[in-house]
Amino acid sequence: MNKDYFSQDTHKYMYCSDGIFSEFIYSLITKTFADDFKKYSQVYEIGAGMGRFSFALLNHFHKVCLIEPSESYVAVLNQLFDKEQVTIMNTSMEEFFKNTSIPPKSLFFNFHLLHHLTLEQRKEFFNYLRIGTSSGSIS
């Protein structure tokens, strides 16, 4: 991960203090995928950034975990979201999967992450989502 890239706060255009855009994107996802999202007990957003896409997840799921490697973006997330409803983790994708037990019926979103990852990191991410981790499984 390029920590200098994140520490410069180069993405202020992504800051969003309401969920209008998030709800629009979420509505497209629910129309595109024939899945009952209500069956998932835990939802994760990997690469939550400054929460632009996170609002809808908090509106539609009871347990949401936002995973973000940038400390400055985590500070924004902490200001935007109620700690009782959401868990915010300041960690990389690799460390998250290595150190976290993932409960059954978990759902992962990564709205804005993939273009930040190397090809090897993308392969690793999709491998974790496909087979789960040694400490838990993904349904």
Secondary structure, 3 states (H helix, E strand, C coil): CCHHHHHCCCCHHHCCCCCHHHHHHHHHHHHHCCCCHHHCCEEEEECCCCCCCHHHHHHHCCCEEEECCCHHHHHHHHHHCCCCCEEEECCCHHHHHHHCCCCCCEEEECCCCHHHCCHHHHHHHHHHHHHCECCECCC
